[in-house]
Amino acid sequence: MANPTVLDGPAGPAGSAQIPDASRPGAPASRRPRRSRPRIGTHAFLLLLLVAFLAPVAWAIVSAFKPANDIIRDPLGFDPSAFTLDNFAAMFHDVPIGQGFLNTAIVLVSKGAITLFFAPLAAYAFAKYDFVGKNLIFGAVLVTLMLPTIVLIIPLLLEMKTVGWVNTYQALILPGSVDAFAIFWMRQVIAAVPDELLDAARVDGCGEFGIFWRVVVPVIRPGLAGLAVLTIMNIYNDFVWPVIVASSDRMATLQVVLSTLAQNITGNRIGADYATVTGELLAASSIALIPLLVLFIVLQRHFINGILAGSVKG
């Protein structure tokens, strides 16, 4: 008599462990170990970087509220009961920081608007049009990125003197308002815009500038936002060109005011000591830090999206 056979089910012999085959379609996926374990080393390293970057900023802001003598006598001391606004009051009295903020705001709004309007237009032409000498012209634009800023200062200063723009807003705004980096940045972003969108707009009867304004600009908003943050930071922190072309106190920008704060204090008031100068410098620096800090906090998401915009095609 033949031995009784074991009935085979769809998953194999009865009683055997059912092991799902991941190669078969429809088979349940095997459980994989989750990789959600915290990386303690990475987090600790990032925390150390955070402390290293924020410690000087926090020290400057806290020290600005300390009495001037305490800043020198005990730089790392922290006594909230001794906090005072004397450094800020003396700073506003001794230096024209309000005029510096006003000049910086005028230059920032005007120069930033020019950059954010004309740089994408030039980048749009390089990215989506074919014309004679396109690669040669774009190569010449990129070459200017390799030139140190100091090389261009003397020719630009002579040019501003020739046209009579020294110590004027025109000299602070127009030179470098459409720079090579902005054009290159926006070209990489606009190159990722599908040509089919532009062709569809042309079929609908949209003009070339209308295509740029109504089709391209809404698509490249993340990249435009990233460029806006970088442009604002560069203009706000610019020092070399303003200190050369705008030597008068009336046209001094915020960075020029900060750089000459110590000389202005010691020259305009008899008896100003090192502690007083240090306290007023820290107070002015803390005030100058606030706009950029608020800007980065508010536009942080747009800045990160703008950095990533155009980095991946398809």
C-alpha positions as CSV (number, residue, x, y, z in Angstrom):
1,M,0.0,0.0,0.0
2,A,1.4,3.3,-1.0
3,N,2.4,5.8,1.6
4,P,-0.2,8.5,2.1
5,T,0.9,11.7,0.5
6,V,0.8,15.0,2.1
7,L,-1.6,17.3,0.4
8,D,0.2,20.3,-1.0
9,G,-1.5,23.6,-0.7
10,P,-0.9,26.7,-2.7
11,A,1.9,27.7,-0.3
12,G,3.6,24.3,-0.2
13,P,3.4,21.3,2.0
14,A,0.9,21.5,4.8
15,G,2.5,22.5,8.1
16,S,5.5,24.1,6.5
17,A,6.2,27.8,7.2
18,Q,4.8,30.2,4.7
19,I,7.6,32.2,3.4
20,P,6.4,34.9,1.0
21,D,8.3,35.2,-2.2
22,A,9.1,38.8,-2.9
23,S,9.8,38.0,-6.5
24,R,6.1,37.0,-7.2
25,P,3.8,39.8,-8.0
26,G,1.2,40.4,-5.3
27,A,3.2,38.7,-2.7
28,P,3.3,40.5,0.7
29,A,6.4,42.4,1.2
30,S,8.8,41.0,3.8
31,R,9.3,43.0,6.9
32,R,12.4,45.0,6.8
33,P,14.1,46.5,9.8
34,R,13.3,50.1,10.2
35,R,16.1,52.6,10.0
36,S,14.6,55.1,12.4
37,R,17.2,54.8,15.0
38,P,18.5,58.2,16.0
39,R,22.0,58.9,14.8
40,I,23.4,60.2,18.0
41,G,26.8,61.1,16.5
42,T,25.3,63.1,13.7
43,H,22.9,65.0,16.0
44,A,25.8,65.7,18.4
45,F,27.9,67.1,15.6
46,L,25.1,69.3,14.3
47,L,24.5,70.5,17.8
48,L,28.1,71.5,18.2
49,L,28.0,73.4,14.9
50,L,24.9,75.2,16.1
51,V,26.5,76.2,19.3
52,A,29.7,77.3,17.5
53,F,27.8,79.5,15.1
54,L,25.3,81.0,17.5
55,A,27.6,81.5,20.5
56,P,29.3,84.7,19.1
57,V,26.0,86.1,18.0
58,A,24.4,85.5,21.4
59,W,27.4,86.9,23.2
60,A,27.3,90.1,21.1
61,I,23.6,90.7,21.7
62,V,23.8,90.0,25.5
63,S,27.0,92.1,25.9
64,A,25.2,95.0,24.1
65,F,22.9,95.3,27.2
66,K,25.7,95.2,29.7
67,P,27.5,98.2,31.2
68,A,30.5,99.2,29.1
69,N,33.0,98.5,31.9
70,D,31.5,95.1,32.6
71,I,32.1,94.0,29.0
72,I,35.8,94.5,29.4
73,R,36.1,93.4,33.1
74,D,34.0,90.2,32.7
75,P,33.3,89.4,29.1
76,L,31.6,86.1,29.8
77,G,29.6,87.3,32.8
78,F,25.8,87.3,32.8
79,D,23.9,89.4,35.3
80,P,20.4,90.3,34.1
81,S,19.9,92.8,36.9
82,A,22.7,95.0,35.5
83,F,21.3,95.1,32.0
84,T,21.1,98.7,30.7
85,L,20.3,100.6,27.4
86,D,23.1,103.1,27.9
87,N,25.1,101.6,25.0
88,F,22.2,102.0,22.6
89,A,21.5,105.5,23.7
90,A,25.1,106.6,23.3
91,M,25.4,104.9,20.0
92,F,22.4,106.7,18.5
93,H,23.8,109.9,19.9
94,D,27.3,109.5,18.4
95,V,26.8,108.0,15.0
96,P,24.3,108.5,12.2
97,I,23.1,104.9,12.2
98,G,19.6,106.0,11.1
99,Q,21.0,107.7,8.0
100,G,23.0,104.5,7.3
101,F,19.8,102.4,7.6
102,L,18.0,104.8,5.2
103,N,20.8,104.7,2.6
104,T,21.0,101.0,2.8
105,A,17.2,100.6,2.4
106,I,17.2,102.8,-0.7
107,V,20.1,100.9,-2.3
108,L,18.6,97.6,-1.3
109,V,15.2,98.2,-2.7
110,S,16.4,99.9,-6.0
111,K,19.3,97.6,-6.7
112,G,17.4,94.4,-5.6
113,A,14.5,95.3,-7.9
114,I,16.8,95.8,-10.9
115,T,18.6,92.5,-10.2
116,L,15.4,90.5,-9.8
117,F,13.9,91.9,-13.0
118,F,16.7,92.1,-15.5
119,A,18.7,89.0,-14.4
120,P,15.9,86.6,-15.1
121,L,15.2,88.3,-18.5
122,A,18.8,87.8,-19.5
123,A,18.8,84.3,-18.2
124,Y,15.6,83.5,-20.1
125,A,17.3,84.6,-23.4
126,F,20.3,82.4,-22.7
127,A,18.2,79.4,-21.7
128,K,15.4,79.4,-24.3
129,Y,16.6,81.3,-27.4
130,D,19.1,80.5,-30.1
131,F,21.0,83.5,-31.5
132,V,24.3,84.2,-33.1
133,G,27.1,84.4,-30.6
134,K,25.0,83.0,-27.7
135,N,27.6,80.7,-26.3
136,L,30.3,83.4,-26.8
137,I,28.4,86.0,-24.9
138,F,27.4,83.7,-22.1
139,G,31.0,82.6,-21.8
140,A,32.1,86.2,-21.5
141,V,29.5,86.7,-18.7
142,L,30.9,83.7,-16.9
143,V,34.5,85.0,-17.2
144,T,33.5,88.0,-15.1
145,L,32.8,85.6,-12.2
146,M,36.5,84.8,-12.2
147,L,37.7,88.4,-11.9
148,P,38.4,89.6,-8.3
149,T,36.2,92.5,-7.2
150,I,39.3,94.6,-6.5
151,V,40.3,94.5,-10.2
152,L,37.1,96.3,-11.2
153,I,37.1,99.0,-8.5
154,I,39.5,101.4,-10.1
155,P,37.9,101.4,-13.6
156,L,34.4,101.7,-12.0
157,L,35.5,104.6,-9.8
158,L,37.1,106.4,-12.8
159,E,33.9,105.9,-14.7
160,M,31.7,107.2,-11.9
161,K,34.0,110.3,-11.6
162,T,33.7,110.9,-15.3
163,V,29.9,110.9,-15.3
164,G,29.8,112.9,-12.0
165,W,28.2,110.1,-9.9
166,V,30.6,110.0,-7.0
167,N,28.7,110.3,-3.7
168,T,25.3,109.6,-5.3
169,Y,22.8,106.9,-5.2
170,Q,23.3,106.1,-8.8
171,A,26.9,105.0,-8.1
172,L,25.7,102.8,-5.2
173,I,22.9,101.2,-7.2
174,L,23.8,100.8,-10.9
175,P,27.3,99.2,-10.9
176,G,26.9,95.4,-10.4
177,S,23.1,95.5,-10.2
178,V,22.9,92.8,-12.9
179,D,25.8,90.5,-12.1
180,A,27.0,87.4,-13.7
181,F,26.1,85.1,-10.8
182,A,22.4,86.2,-10.9
183,I,22.2,85.5,-14.6
184,F,24.0,82.1,-14.3
185,W,21.7,81.2,-11.3
186,M,18.5,82.0,-13.2
187,R,19.7,80.4,-16.4
188,Q,20.0,77.1,-14.6
189,V,16.6,77.4,-13.1
190,I,14.8,78.5,-16.3
191,A,16.5,75.8,-18.4
192,A,14.4,73.3,-16.4
193,V,11.2,74.8,-17.5
194,P,9.6,72.5,-20.2
195,D,9.6,74.0,-23.7
196,E,6.1,72.6,-24.2
197,L,4.7,75.3,-21.9
198,L,6.3,78.0,-23.9
199,D,5.0,76.5,-27.2
200,A,1.5,76.2,-25.8
201,A,1.5,79.9,-24.8
202,R,2.7,80.9,-28.3
203,V,-0.1,78.9,-29.9
204,D,-2.6,80.7,-27.6
205,G,-1.2,84.0,-29.0
206,C,0.8,85.2,-26.0
207,G,3.7,87.5,-26.8
208,E,7.3,86.8,-25.9
209,F,7.4,89.0,-22.8
210,G,3.9,87.7,-21.8
211,I,5.3,84.2,-22.0
212,F,8.1,85.2,-19.6
213,W,5.9,87.1,-17.2
214,R,2.8,84.8,-17.2
215,V,4.4,81.4,-17.8
216,V,8.0,81.4,-16.8
217,V,8.0,83.6,-13.7
218,P,5.3,81.6,-11.8
219,V,7.3,78.4,-12.5
220,I,10.6,79.8,-11.3
221,R,9.4,81.4,-8.1
222,P,11.4,79.2,-5.8
223,G,14.6,80.0,-7.7
224,L,13.7,83.6,-7.8
225,A,13.1,83.6,-4.0
226,G,16.5,82.0,-3.4
227,L,18.1,84.7,-5.6
228,A,16.3,87.4,-3.7
229,V,17.6,86.2,-0.3
230,L,21.2,86.0,-1.6
231,T,20.9,89.4,-3.4
232,I,19.5,91.1,-0.2
233,M,22.3,89.6,1.9
234,N,25.0,90.7,-0.6
235,I,23.7,94.3,-0.9
236,Y,23.1,94.6,2.8
237,N,26.7,93.4,3.7
238,D,28.5,95.2,0.8
239,F,31.3,97.4,2.2
240,V,34.1,97.8,-0.3
241,W,32.3,99.6,-3.1
242,P,30.2,101.9,-0.9
243,V,33.2,103.0,1.2
244,I,35.1,103.9,-2.0
245,V,32.4,105.6,-4.1
246,A,30.4,107.2,-1.2
247,S,32.9,108.8,1.1
248,S,30.6,111.5,2.6
249,D,28.7,110.8,5.8
250,R,25.4,111.7,4.0
251,M,25.7,108.8,1.6
252,A,27.3,106.2,4.0
253,T,25.6,102.9,4.1
254,L,25.1,100.9,7.2
255,Q,28.2,98.8,6.8
256,V,30.3,101.9,6.3
257,V,28.8,103.5,9.4
258,L,29.6,100.3,11.4
259,S,33.2,100.2,10.1
260,T,33.9,103.8,11.0
261,L,32.0,103.7,14.3
262,A,35.1,103.6,16.5
263,Q,36.9,106.4,14.7
264,N,33.8,108.6,14.7
265,I,33.3,108.1,18.5
266,T,36.9,108.8,19.5
267,G,37.1,111.7,17.1
268,N,33.8,113.4,18.0
269,R,33.8,113.0,21.8
270,I,36.6,113.7,24.2
271,G,37.3,111.1,26.8
272,A,35.8,108.1,24.9
273,D,37.6,105.0,26.2
274,Y,37.9,101.5,24.9
275,A,35.1,100.2,27.0
276,T,32.6,102.8,25.7
277,V,33.6,102.2,22.1
278,T,33.2,98.5,22.5
279,G,29.8,98.8,24.0
280,E,28.5,101.1,21.3
281,L,30.0,98.8,18.6
282,L,28.2,95.8,20.1
283,A,24.9,97.8,20.3
284,A,25.2,98.9,16.6
285,S,26.1,95.4,15.5
286,S,23.1,93.9,17.3
287,I,20.7,96.4,15.6
288,A,22.3,95.7,12.2
289,L,21.9,91.9,12.8
290,I,18.1,92.1,13.3
291,P,16.9,92.7,9.7
292,L,18.9,89.8,8.2
293,L,17.9,87.5,11.1
294,V,14.3,88.2,10.6
295,L,14.6,87.9,6.8
296,F,16.2,84.5,7.0
297,I,13.7,83.2,9.6
298,V,10.7,84.4,7.5
299,L,12.1,83.2,4.1
300,Q,14.0,80.1,5.3
301,R,11.7,77.7,3.4
302,H,11.8,79.7,0.2
303,F,15.5,80.0,0.5
304,I,16.0,76.2,0.8
305,N,13.6,75.6,-2.1
306,G,15.4,78.2,-4.2
307,I,18.8,76.5,-3.5
308,L,17.4,73.2,-4.8
309,A,15.5,74.7,-7.7
310,G,17.0,73.8,-11.0
311,S,19.4,71.3,-9.5
312,V,17.5,68.3,-10.8
313,K,16.1,68.2,-14.3
314,G,13.2,66.1,-15.5
